[in-house]
Each structure stands twice: as structure tokens, then as C-alpha cells.
Amino acid sequence: MDNLRLNVSLLRRRVPNLTSAAKSIGLRPATVSNLCTGKIPIERAEVKTLVALASLAQCSLDELILRGESVEMIETKIKALDLFAPIAKGGTVGLVARPGMGQLVLLGELFYRLKQHGYSTVLLKPEEDYPELADMLEFADVIADSIEKAYKEITALGVSRDILFAADRSYVLTGEIFKLQDLFHQANLQSVTTFLLDLKGAAVDEELPYGPLETLLYFDADLAARHNFPAINPIYSTSSVLEGAYLDQNHHFTQQRAQKLLRRYRELRSLVTARGLDTIPSVEKETYHRGERLEAYLTQPFYVAEASTGVKGESVDLNTTLHDVRKILDGGVDAQNLKSLTYIGKL
């Protein structure tokens, strides 16, 4: 069977306010979001849902569903991202977080890392003043203060350059970001990867805060409160890169096993916190201890935070991450203490 995926960029251009539009015809925004990121495979979608989306986008099903086209992954060498929510090159990435959960640090780290690999970085400043953005400015090659300037600067970089472009959700709410991405499409700027963040933190309360996305990075309040950074939620974060056969099945299988373990670990952690470790069955204690170790391993020192943490940044390639995660899942580090696994690179 051909690889099938939703034409997310077309949906973004044709249906800017997808949340309201979906609700108006009886579609659940969460279902639409999961179809866009690949969490729900196209093959499992109801025909009436796909027909309704095609109707909203005023296109045919052939235009809405892409066949045989793969999605290229940007390997960040950040373990939690590459494992659970790989960034789709040329796609749109949405960061969903409250203030203080580390979204700006993660974005700064991505800019820093990928600039070393030839990417150009562009930041569109919001109209409102956010002092916390000051730390981001040094990682941006271009700082634009308007949509028009952002378009001019990005087109000047040329169609052959890989570009990371970041903007605040305020431009999504006005609809300007959709118009800008339409201009990118018309100019054949296929290598612009867009990051949308929410400096006010209101996106957490919305079902589809940015419209259709290829990659969703959902930040976790509990991880952030326990200083387990990057505080990427391993269950809700997702990406179209993992859908179908775009990556080898080893990645998909390992990701699924890791999510299953962490999902159960999180349930057990609530019980252990309330009643103590001795109150859960012995077979569940193994799950709990491995979940602890996997969660610890997925923390990672960042280069941009070296000055404040005193810990050298670490990069871990995807193959090593998958190898290490499988080792943890199979019990290979059961005897190691948590401290030896926290804020390290590879095992």
C-alpha cells in the first residue's frame, strides 16, 4: 500500500481557523489534529471525516491525501524529541506550554544546534514586549519585526537554504501566519520549517491552538516542576514523521514500547506518591523502576544552558538513542541508580 498522509500544508492555507470550521460541521478538533500529526493513520480515518475536511479545504480527496510521499526528519540529537516527536522538515511545529516550562530554552537550543548544520534562523518578534525573548535573540540570524520583513528576509535567503522560522501564536490568531505560509508556497520555499510558540501560555487550553501541524511538542507541567528538562510529554507529543513507513519500523516499535512503559509508570507514580512503593504489586515495581530510569535518561544537558547549569551540553544521535532506550526497556540498567542516568548523553 502507498504511504498515505494528510496534506497539512494545504489545510493550513485553505482553512486558517480550522478549530471553528471543524466544530461547525461536527468534527472533533482533536481528531483533526491527530490526523494531521499522524497519530491517527489515514487508513483508520472515517471516510466521512476525510470528505468533510476536503469540503472545508474546497479540494478533492486526491489533493487532500498525499500518496507515496515521505516526510524527512530533522535529527536534532535531542533524545526526547527524536524519539517521540521528530521534527518534520519543511513542516509546521507547534509548541504547547505554560510559561516557565522551557519552550524558549528548547527553541534556542534547536536554533543553536541546527545552525551548526547550515540552517539559517529567523525570528518574527511579536508586537507585545516579552523580556524573556531577549535570550533568544543571539541564536537568530535574522530578527524581523513584521510579517512583511520576515517574508522579505526569508525569500532573500533563497529556495536552496534550509530555514528555521519561529513566530508567536499572536500571528496565528490574526491569520497573518497562514498568509505568510501561502506566500512561501507560491515562492516554492519548501525548506522553511516553522515553529509556532505561545508566549502567553493560552495554547494549553485550546484543542487545536495552531491549526494543522506536522509536529506537536506538548510540554509537561509535572516534568518541568521536577526539573526534568526538556519537559516534553512523551504521550501527547507526536509527529507525522512516525506515521506509516517514513522511518524504519525499529524507531516506531521502540517509540511505542517506550510510550507504553511511561504511560503505566505515570499511573503508578500517582499511586506511589500517595501510598508508598510497597503498596503496588511486585510485578508493577519492575515497571515503576524502569519507567523512572527511562524518564531520567530522557533528560539532557543543553549547550545554551551551560553557563547557568555548569553542565556541558550533550548530543545523542538517533540510533544511539534507540539502542539505549531498548536497553532500558529490556532491563539492562535496572541495577543503575537514577542519578547516574539523569542529565547524561548516551548510556
C-alpha positions as a Python dict, from the first residue, in 0.01 Angstrom:
ca = {
    (1, 'M'): (0, 0, 0),
    (2, 'D'): (118, 353, -77),
    (3, 'N'): (221, 571, 217),
    (4, 'L'): (-75, 796, 288),
    (5, 'R'): (-77, 1121, 480),
    (6, 'L'): (-287, 1431, 509),
    (7, 'N'): (-185, 1735, 306),
    (8, 'V'): (-135, 1952, 613),
    (9, 'S'): (12, 2249, 429),
    (10, 'L'): (-291, 2265, 202),
    (11, 'L'): (-525, 2257, 503),
    (12, 'R'): (-328, 2538, 667),
    (13, 'R'): (-358, 2753, 354),
    (14, 'R'): (-724, 2682, 283),
    (15, 'V'): (-874, 2663, 636),
    (16, 'P'): (-694, 2907, 869),
    (17, 'N'): (-947, 2878, 1154),
    (18, 'L'): (-972, 2501, 1145),
    (19, 'T'): (-1094, 2463, 1505),
    (20, 'S'): (-1413, 2661, 1448),
    (21, 'A'): (-1459, 2522, 1098),
    (22, 'A'): (-1425, 2162, 1218),
    (23, 'K'): (-1670, 2212, 1503),
    (24, 'S'): (-1921, 2379, 1271),
    (25, 'I'): (-1952, 2060, 1065),
    (26, 'G'): (-1945, 1820, 1358),
    (27, 'L'): (-1575, 1720, 1353),
    (28, 'R'): (-1378, 1692, 1677),
    (29, 'P'): (-1070, 1921, 1665),
    (30, 'A'): (-870, 1652, 1849),
    (31, 'T'): (-948, 1403, 1571),
    (32, 'V'): (-838, 1651, 1306),
    (33, 'S'): (-518, 1726, 1499),
    (34, 'N'): (-436, 1356, 1534),
    (35, 'L'): (-491, 1301, 1161),
    (36, 'C'): (-257, 1590, 1080),
    (37, 'T'): (25, 1468, 1305),
    (38, 'G'): (-24, 1106, 1201),
    (39, 'K'): (-132, 988, 1546),
    (40, 'I'): (-440, 855, 1368),
    (41, 'P'): (-332, 692, 1037),
    (42, 'I'): (-526, 796, 729),
    (43, 'E'): (-621, 432, 675),
    (44, 'R'): (-812, 436, 1006),
    (45, 'A'): (-995, 762, 943),
    (46, 'E'): (-1367, 755, 867),
    (47, 'V'): (-1446, 837, 505),
    (48, 'K'): (-1700, 1099, 614),
    (49, 'T'): (-1425, 1277, 813),
    (50, 'L'): (-1195, 1296, 512),
    (51, 'V'): (-1479, 1409, 287),
    (52, 'A'): (-1569, 1681, 538),
    (53, 'L'): (-1208, 1804, 552),
    (54, 'A'): (-1189, 1808, 172),
    (55, 'S'): (-1509, 2010, 168),
    (56, 'L'): (-1366, 2263, 415),
    (57, 'A'): (-1048, 2296, 208),
    (58, 'Q'): (-1251, 2310, -116),
    (59, 'C'): (-1036, 2040, -270),
    (60, 'S'): (-1067, 1683, -391),
    (61, 'L'): (-973, 1380, -182),
    (62, 'D'): (-678, 1326, -417),
    (63, 'E'): (-549, 1672, -324),
    (64, 'L'): (-615, 1622, 47),
    (65, 'I'): (-443, 1282, 74),
    (66, 'L'): (-80, 1257, -31),
    (67, 'R'): (32, 917, -157),
    (68, 'G'): (382, 773, -166),
    (69, 'E'): (544, 1088, -29),
    (70, 'S'): (778, 1055, 267),
    (71, 'V'): (841, 1313, 536),
    (72, 'E'): (1205, 1396, 606),
    (73, 'M'): (1311, 1413, 967),
    (74, 'I'): (1540, 1682, 1109),
    (75, 'E'): (1760, 1491, 1350),
    (76, 'T'): (1816, 1726, 1645),
    (77, 'K'): (2016, 1481, 1860),
    (78, 'I'): (1784, 1572, 2145),
    (79, 'K'): (1673, 1234, 2274),
    (80, 'A'): (1312, 1307, 2376),
    (81, 'L'): (1235, 1495, 2053),
    (82, 'D'): (1387, 1250, 1811),
    (83, 'L'): (1224, 955, 1986),
    (84, 'F'): (869, 1081, 2047),
    (85, 'A'): (810, 1376, 1813),
    (86, 'P'): (1063, 1402, 1529),
    (87, 'I'): (1059, 1740, 1357),
    (88, 'A'): (923, 1722, 1003),
    (89, 'K'): (1150, 1919, 772),
    (90, 'G'): (956, 2191, 592),
    (91, 'G'): (655, 2137, 817),
    (92, 'T'): (495, 2332, 1099),
    (93, 'V'): (584, 2258, 1460),
    (94, 'G'): (359, 2373, 1745),
    (95, 'L'): (495, 2420, 2098),
    (96, 'V'): (223, 2393, 2364),
    (97, 'A'): (340, 2508, 2706),
    (98, 'R'): (273, 2733, 3001),
    (99, 'P'): (536, 2999, 3080),
    (100, 'G'): (828, 2851, 3271),
    (101, 'M'): (815, 2505, 3113),
    (102, 'G'): (1122, 2565, 2898),
    (103, 'Q'): (980, 2623, 2550),
    (104, 'L'): (1209, 2919, 2479),
    (105, 'V'): (1516, 2729, 2603),
    (106, 'L'): (1426, 2438, 2375),
    (107, 'L'): (1371, 2669, 2077),
    (108, 'G'): (1702, 2845, 2146),
    (109, 'E'): (1874, 2506, 2167),
    (110, 'L'): (1724, 2397, 1834),
    (111, 'F'): (1838, 2720, 1669),
    (112, 'Y'): (2187, 2679, 1815),
    (113, 'R'): (2224, 2311, 1718),
    (114, 'L'): (2085, 2337, 1367),
    (115, 'K'): (2283, 2649, 1282),
    (116, 'Q'): (2589, 2426, 1318),
    (117, 'H'): (2445, 2217, 1034),
    (118, 'G'): (2391, 2504, 793),
    (119, 'Y'): (2039, 2615, 881),
    (120, 'S'): (1952, 2984, 876),
    (121, 'T'): (1737, 3102, 1168),
    (122, 'V'): (1467, 3369, 1153),
    (123, 'L'): (1266, 3503, 1448),
    (124, 'L'): (950, 3708, 1399),
    (125, 'K'): (909, 3921, 1710),
    (126, 'P'): (554, 3962, 1846),
    (127, 'E'): (409, 4311, 1872),
    (128, 'E'): (384, 4284, 2250),
    (129, 'D'): (701, 4308, 2458),
    (130, 'Y'): (824, 3984, 2613),
    (131, 'P'): (1151, 4036, 2807),
    (132, 'E'): (1213, 3660, 2814),
    (133, 'L'): (1267, 3670, 2435),
    (134, 'A'): (1593, 3858, 2488),
    (135, 'D'): (1784, 3534, 2544),
    (136, 'M'): (1661, 3403, 2207),
    (137, 'L'): (1790, 3691, 2001),
    (138, 'E'): (2153, 3577, 1991),
    (139, 'F'): (2051, 3249, 1826),
    (140, 'A'): (1860, 3413, 1540),
    (141, 'D'): (2041, 3515, 1221),
    (142, 'V'): (1752, 3743, 1130),
    (143, 'I'): (1513, 3924, 1364),
    (144, 'A'): (1203, 4055, 1189),
    (145, 'D'): (951, 4290, 1348),
    (146, 'S'): (677, 4241, 1088),
    (147, 'I'): (532, 3975, 860),
    (148, 'E'): (646, 4174, 558),
    (149, 'K'): (1005, 4191, 679),
    (150, 'A'): (1004, 3820, 765),
    (151, 'Y'): (891, 3733, 412),
    (152, 'K'): (1147, 3966, 255),
    (153, 'E'): (1434, 3827, 464),
    (154, 'I'): (1338, 3461, 408),
    (155, 'T'): (1299, 3499, 32),
    (156, 'A'): (1637, 3678, 25),
    (157, 'L'): (1795, 3367, 176),
    (158, 'G'): (1676, 3175, -130),
    (159, 'V'): (1498, 2849, -207),
    (160, 'S'): (1817, 2645, -165),
    (161, 'R'): (1867, 2730, 204),
    (162, 'D'): (1727, 2531, 496),
    (163, 'I'): (1549, 2778, 721),
    (164, 'L'): (1409, 2762, 1074),
    (165, 'F'): (1140, 3025, 1124),
    (166, 'A'): (981, 3099, 1463),
    (167, 'A'): (675, 3310, 1538),
    (168, 'D'): (435, 3368, 1826),
    (169, 'R'): (75, 3244, 1830),
    (170, 'S'): (-49, 3602, 1810),
    (171, 'Y'): (23, 3588, 1436),
    (172, 'V'): (-181, 3268, 1411),
    (173, 'L'): (-481, 3436, 1577),
    (174, 'T'): (-470, 3726, 1330),
    (175, 'G'): (-440, 3486, 1037),
    (176, 'E'): (-118, 3652, 917),
    (177, 'I'): (94, 3339, 958),
    (178, 'F'): (-131, 3146, 720),
    (179, 'K'): (-98, 3416, 456),
    (180, 'L'): (278, 3414, 503),
    (181, 'Q'): (297, 3036, 460),
    (182, 'D'): (85, 3066, 147),
    (183, 'L'): (342, 3313, 11),
    (184, 'F'): (617, 3063, 97),
    (185, 'H'): (428, 2801, -104),
    (186, 'Q'): (388, 3032, -402),
    (187, 'A'): (760, 3118, -390),
    (188, 'N'): (845, 2744, -376),
    (189, 'L'): (1013, 2785, -36),
    (190, 'Q'): (970, 2421, 64),
    (191, 'S'): (1262, 2413, 311),
    (192, 'V'): (1116, 2657, 567),
    (193, 'T'): (1041, 2474, 891),
    (194, 'T'): (807, 2686, 1101),
    (195, 'F'): (798, 2685, 1482),
    (196, 'L'): (492, 2835, 1649),
    (197, 'L'): (510, 2910, 2019),
    (198, 'D'): (270, 3068, 2265),
    (199, 'L'): (435, 3319, 2494),
    (200, 'K'): (110, 3381, 2685),
    (201, 'G'): (57, 3012, 2759),
    (202, 'A'): (-305, 3005, 2646),
    (203, 'A'): (-249, 2733, 2385),
    (204, 'V'): (-263, 2466, 2657),
    (205, 'D'): (-636, 2534, 2693),
    (206, 'E'): (-713, 2503, 2321),
    (207, 'E'): (-783, 2183, 2128),
    (208, 'L'): (-618, 2300, 1806),
    (209, 'P'): (-429, 2617, 1901),
    (210, 'Y'): (-220, 2650, 1586),
    (211, 'G'): (-431, 2481, 1322),
    (212, 'P'): (-295, 2169, 1144),
    (213, 'L'): (55, 2065, 1246),
    (214, 'E'): (311, 1812, 1129),
    (215, 'T'): (477, 1805, 1472),
    (216, 'L'): (327, 1875, 1815),
    (217, 'L'): (561, 1937, 2109),
    (218, 'Y'): (348, 1925, 2421),
    (219, 'F'): (525, 2031, 2738),
    (220, 'D'): (459, 1859, 3069),
    (221, 'A'): (395, 2053, 3391),
    (222, 'D'): (498, 1766, 3617),
    (223, 'L'): (831, 1713, 3438),
    (224, 'A'): (901, 2087, 3448),
    (225, 'A'): (814, 2108, 3820),
    (226, 'R'): (1064, 1827, 3891),
    (227, 'H'): (1325, 1998, 3669),
    (228, 'N'): (1332, 1711, 3419),
    (229, 'F'): (1419, 1902, 3103),
    (230, 'P'): (1340, 1906, 2820),
    (231, 'A'): (993, 1869, 2968),
    (232, 'I'): (844, 1706, 2658),
    (233, 'N'): (535, 1499, 2731),
    (234, 'P'): (609, 1154, 2583),
    (235, 'I'): (242, 1062, 2540),
    (236, 'Y'): (88, 1375, 2385),
    (237, 'S'): (384, 1490, 2175),
    (238, 'T'): (367, 1342, 1827),
    (239, 'S'): (474, 1380, 1465),
    (240, 'S'): (368, 1285, 1114),
    (241, 'V'): (726, 1162, 1061),
    (242, 'L'): (640, 850, 1260),
    (243, 'E'): (330, 771, 1055),
    (244, 'G'): (338, 485, 807),
    (245, 'A'): (677, 374, 677),
    (246, 'Y'): (856, 710, 674),
    (247, 'L'): (1104, 583, 930),
    (248, 'D'): (1228, 233, 985),
    (249, 'Q'): (999, 15, 1193),
    (250, 'N'): (1264, -15, 1465),
    (251, 'H'): (1206, 351, 1556),
    (252, 'H'): (829, 315, 1553),
    (253, 'F'): (837, -6, 1760),
    (254, 'T'): (1080, 136, 2016),
    (255, 'Q'): (876, 455, 2048),
    (256, 'Q'): (558, 254, 2105),
    (257, 'R'): (724, 39, 2373),
    (258, 'A'): (865, 346, 2548),
    (259, 'Q'): (527, 521, 2546),
    (260, 'K'): (353, 212, 2686),
    (261, 'L'): (604, 189, 2972),
    (262, 'L'): (589, 560, 3054),
    (263, 'R'): (210, 567, 3039),
    (264, 'R'): (188, 293, 3302),
    (265, 'Y'): (475, 443, 3504),
    (266, 'R'): (288, 772, 3527),
    (267, 'E'): (-20, 593, 3659),
    (268, 'L'): (191, 405, 3915),
    (269, 'R'): (376, 720, 4017),
    (270, 'S'): (50, 876, 4136),
    (271, 'L'): (-18, 568, 4350),
    (272, 'V'): (337, 554, 4487),
    (273, 'T'): (331, 924, 4574),
    (274, 'A'): (3, 882, 4762),
    (275, 'R'): (52, 542, 4928),
    (276, 'G'): (418, 439, 4901),
    (277, 'L'): (608, 194, 4681),
    (278, 'D'): (522, -110, 4895),
    (279, 'T'): (153, -75, 4814),
    (280, 'I'): (191, -177, 4447),
    (281, 'P'): (237, -542, 4333),
    (282, 'S'): (595, -667, 4285),
    (283, 'V'): (545, -712, 3908),
    (284, 'E'): (444, -343, 3888),
    (285, 'K'): (755, -239, 4083),
    (286, 'E'): (969, -350, 3788),
    (287, 'T'): (759, -132, 3557),
    (288, 'Y'): (788, 158, 3800),
    (289, 'H'): (1167, 134, 3835),
    (290, 'R'): (1222, 103, 3458),
    (291, 'G'): (989, 396, 3396),
    (292, 'E'): (1192, 603, 3644),
    (293, 'R'): (1512, 515, 3464),
    (294, 'L'): (1377, 586, 3119),
    (295, 'E'): (1239, 921, 3233),
    (296, 'A'): (1577, 1008, 3387),
    (297, 'Y'): (1766, 906, 3071),
    (298, 'L'): (1546, 1134, 2858),
    (299, 'T'): (1669, 1441, 3043),
    (300, 'Q'): (1955, 1610, 2859),
    (301, 'P'): (2206, 1892, 2913),
    (302, 'F'): (2169, 2175, 2659),
    (303, 'Y'): (2452, 2376, 2508),
    (304, 'V'): (2263, 2705, 2551),
    (305, 'A'): (2222, 2638, 2926),
    (306, 'E'): (2586, 2556, 3001),
    (307, 'A'): (2652, 2897, 3158),
    (308, 'S'): (2365, 2862, 3406),
    (309, 'T'): (2386, 2488, 3481),
    (310, 'G'): (2762, 2434, 3463),
    (311, 'V'): (2692, 2109, 3275),
    (312, 'K'): (2835, 2054, 2927),
    (313, 'G'): (2576, 2013, 2651),
    (314, 'E'): (2528, 1667, 2503),
    (315, 'S'): (2420, 1538, 2162),
    (316, 'V'): (2294, 1184, 2105),
    (317, 'D'): (2228, 1054, 1754),
    (318, 'L'): (1900, 875, 1688),
    (319, 'N'): (2047, 526, 1650),
    (320, 'T'): (2221, 556, 1987),
    (321, 'T'): (1902, 685, 2150),
    (322, 'L'): (1704, 389, 2015),
    (323, 'H'): (1974, 145, 2131),
    (324, 'D'): (1984, 298, 2480),
    (325, 'V'): (1606, 309, 2515),
    (326, 'R'): (1577, -58, 2417),
    (327, 'K'): (1843, -143, 2675),
    (328, 'I'): (1645, 34, 2946),
    (329, 'L'): (1318, -129, 2837),
    (330, 'D'): (1483, -473, 2846),
    (331, 'G'): (1616, -421, 3198),
    (332, 'G'): (1978, -358, 3106),
    (333, 'V'): (2016, -68, 3353),
    (334, 'D'): (1793, -196, 3634),
    (335, 'A'): (2092, -202, 3869),
    (336, 'Q'): (2197, 159, 3798),
    (337, 'N'): (2085, 440, 4026),
    (338, 'L'): (1878, 728, 3892),
    (339, 'K'): (2147, 990, 3944),
    (340, 'S'): (2382, 810, 3704),
    (341, 'L'): (2113, 831, 3432),
    (342, 'T'): (2000, 1189, 3487),
    (343, 'Y'): (2129, 1467, 3259),
    (344, 'I'): (2365, 1249, 3061),
    (345, 'G'): (2416, 1197, 2689),
    (346, 'K'): (2431, 833, 2586),
    (347, 'L'): (2448, 544, 2831),
}
